[in-house]
Each structure stands twice: as C-alpha cells, then as structure tokens.
Amino acid sequence: MYSSVTDNCASDELVAVLLHIESVASQSCSPHWTPGWHGESEVALLDAIFSARAPYGGPSSGVRAVIGRWRSHRGDNRLDDLTTLAELTPDPDVLVEILSNRQFVPGNSRTKAAAAVVAAQTLISVGLRCSSDFEQHTREQFDAFRAIPGLGETTWDCMLMHLGVRTDKATEHLRSFVADALEPLHQDPATDIATDHVPALLEAAADALGTDLASLEHAIWRYQHKVRRAKRRHSEAALRSVG
C-alpha cells in the first residue's frame, strides 16, 4: 500500500495532480466547479435531479437557473426543509411552472419536477427532512430513494456530494482520480494509493488553485462519473456486437 512518509504532499505528486486536473477538468472548461449546497437539502435535491443527463449550464442558466427560480419562489436565505417540496404532491405540475422546466427523468416516466416532489415526500417518510439528517443516512433510506422511477444511485450520490456527505462510491471516485494522476510517477502500475492520502493531496491542490476543496471534489466527481459511464457504455456496445 502506498502512502506518504510525511503529512506534506511531495511536490512531484502535487504537480501531477494539478496537471491531471488541468488536462481533464480544468476550471476554465468545466461548469462543475461549485462548492455544492451545504445546509440546503432542497437545493441539493433539485440540483441532483435536474443535472441528470442535461447540460449543467452557467451561473444563470441550466440547473442553476432552476435553483434560482426555486429560491426566488421560497424567498428564504436557507432552503433546508424538504417539506416545502413534498407539500406540492397533490399537483406536482405547480413545480413545473415555478421552475419553468419540463424536462423528464431518464426513462421519461415523469417530469423532473414531479420526481423532485415524489423524492422529497419519500425522503421525509424515511426520516430525511433537512441537511443534517443525511449525515447518518442508512441503506434503507438509500433503497427507498433509488426505488423512485427515474432516480437512482447517481442522483443519490450527487445529492449527498452537494450536502458535503461522501459515500463510499464518491470516495472511490476521488481515489481513482488521484491514482490516475500519480500513475506516471510509479513504475509499478499496480501501486495503490492510500485512501487517507487522497484528502491531503486534493486539499493541497485546491489551495494551489485558489479554490475550495468542495468545488474541486465536485468537479472531480462529475468527471469520474462521466468516465465510468462512458466505459460502461463501451462495454455494453462490445457485448452487443458479439452477442
């Protein structure tokens, strides 16, 4: 198992990570350099649902435009009560009008707005109403969420990322990114990177880039998810070609 011999990141490691970031997820090219929505469960849920298979957009377009409309409708500084979305259950089309967005979830079973209302109601039913509730989430709560048509593990992970909660899968995404960055430094391609070394490296990288760690981790998570999805599609296509 590889690990640093000191608490400080070796300069060559940091340079390698910075080069990898610039190569695949630079701040100038990626729209995902945002710190997320810590303490705002309503916004984290909307972001996770509306960013699925859709352009993220800029500060005033795409997903953030949707969030801006909800914030304007709510009129509150801190949007951390999923009850406000769940209350729209009798007529989820109301949320469609509020958000001015009629996109559908993957599978086209319902609008993303309707899915957000159902998700809020479901989360509340299993004890998740505000951001602090998610810090000690359970497998049963996750299962209830991913059972909603059009949602799933990625949407769940994305929501938790925005709330500052890291699932095992998200942690693995970050570790894999750092491992790819450091691969040129190791003669043995099988060299593993200690999980506890990853946060220190990423924190040093964020400091060098003049950004916050949450924004860097969000950008990396989005990139790794895209890479994994592309690999999965390639494998599925290869299987079909021989089947």
Disulfide bonds with the S-S distance in Angstrom:
none
